[in-house]
């Protein structure tokens, strides 16, 4: 999964389709993400010393990562992500539509560098 925390994503399926938000957390083992302001659910909280009022708490629930697409910073449209090897041998994320680099994800390796 190439989506990282603080990426801006757009929801492409489900009841929140079309909304945009930033990624708050990523669960790579279960292929889930939490997006700010999206997929809100009500959690019932019992009265306690920590929460003396009790009641219902609204919070963001996890989404399957296949339901979100990264928003390209150049075109501000949803795009797929790819990985390419830069000239110095480092791996970087890039937008498939515009080709804009989104940062390095792996340090440079001499064996992968262009000669």
HUVEN-V414086 format. One record per residue. N is the residue number from 1. PSI is psi in whole degrees, 0 to 359 (none if undefined). D_FIRST is the distance of its C-alpha to the first C-alpha in whole Angstrom. Layout:
n & psi & d_first
N & PSI & D_FIRST
N & PSI & D_FIRST
This chain:
n & psi & d_first
1 & 130 & 0
2 & 358 & 4
3 & 137 & 6
4 & 167 & 8
5 & 141 & 12
6 & 8 & 14
7 & 148 & 13
8 & 126 & 15
9 & 159 & 13
10 & 139 & 16
11 & 129 & 16
12 & 356 & 16
13 & 153 & 18
14 & 188 & 20
15 & 340 & 23
16 & 23 & 21
17 & 133 & 20
18 & 346 & 21
19 & 151 & 21
20 & 151 & 19
21 & 173 & 18
22 & 148 & 16
23 & 125 & 13
24 & 323 & 15
25 & 156 & 13
26 & 129 & 9
27 & 98 & 10
28 & 330 & 7
29 & 319 & 10
30 & 4 & 11
31 & 46 & 7
32 & 152 & 10
33 & 155 & 10
34 & 124 & 14
35 & 136 & 15
36 & 125 & 19
37 & 8 & 21
38 & 148 & 20
39 & 50 & 20
40 & 136 & 23
41 & 159 & 25
42 & 126 & 28
43 & 126 & 28
44 & 126 & 32
45 & 129 & 33
46 & 152 & 36
47 & 139 & 39
48 & 178 & 39
49 & 325 & 40
50 & 322 & 37
51 & 83 & 37
52 & 335 & 40
53 & 319 & 40
54 & 196 & 37
55 & 207 & 36
56 & 133 & 33
57 & 128 & 30
58 & 127 & 28
59 & 164 & 24
60 & 136 & 20
61 & 168 & 19
62 & 153 & 15
63 & 151 & 14
64 & 138 & 11
65 & 340 & 8
66 & 348 & 10
67 & 1 & 12
68 & 149 & 11
69 & 140 & 11
70 & 142 & 11
71 & 123 & 15
72 & 131 & 16
73 & 336 & 19
74 & 310 & 21
75 & 348 & 22
76 & 41 & 21
77 & 154 & 19
78 & 141 & 16
79 & 158 & 14
80 & 160 & 11
81 & 151 & 9
82 & 170 & 10
83 & 133 & 11
84 & 159 & 15
85 & 123 & 17
86 & 172 & 20
87 & 329 & 23
88 & 358 & 23
89 & 2 & 21
90 & 152 & 18
91 & 142 & 14
92 & 150 & 13
93 & 148 & 11
94 & 156 & 13
95 & 132 & 14
96 & 327 & 15
97 & 309 & 18
98 & 342 & 20
99 & 10 & 18
100 & 135 & 18
101 & 139 & 16
102 & 16 & 14
103 & 160 & 15
104 & 136 & 15
105 & 350 & 12
106 & 139 & 14
107 & 166 & 18
108 & 142 & 20
109 & 135 & 22
110 & 328 & 25
111 & 334 & 24
112 & 352 & 22
113 & 145 & 24
114 & 143 & 26
115 & none & 30
